[in-house]
């Protein structure tokens, strides 16, 4: 995951906010796979602005994912629940397409791929 930062927010405050957002994302699980969306590699980019605006590029395990409509809303709401976040925008992208190689080692271990 790439985290880009805009503005002049103190580096330690920006890092703390980044960690809080990641922790929030790790609370959201794919309904068909018992692994959180962050470890699954569904989060491609998180852009944090000094104003507290957060923009996320994420994908789904497939374009026909049964939660294609609800998962982005869950991600937006979870990010906006982080205290320093003023607003979040979630973009669904399919380039590059998701595959199991995007999962973290932790996710692969959980699913028995290691």
C-alpha positions, 0 to 999 in steps of 0.5 A, a space after each residue: 500500500 502506498 500512502 501519500 501525504 499532502 500538506 504540512 501536518 507534523 510527520 508524527 501526527 500524520 503517521 499516527 493518523 495513517 496507523 489509525 486508518 490502517 487499524 480501522 481498515 483491518 476491522 473490515 472483513 471480506 464476507 467470503 474470506 476470513 481475512 481483513 480487506 487490508 491484509 487481503 491486498 484490496 487497499 491500493 492507495 490511501 491519500 491523506 490530506 492535511 485537512 483530514 480528507 482521506 481518499 482511498 483506491 481499493 479493489 474487490 476480489 472480483 467485479 461480481 463480488 456480492 458486496 460490491 455496493 456495500 463494501 465501499 460504503 463500509 470502508 468510507 464509514 469506518 475511515 470517517 469514524 477515525 477522529 482526525 478524519 473529516 471526510 473520506 472518498 472511496 474509489 473502486 478500481 480494477 487496474 491492476 486486477 486483484 489476485 492472491 499474490 497481493 495478499 500479505 504473508 499473514 493473510 496467506 498463512 491464515 488461508 493456508 497458502 503458506 
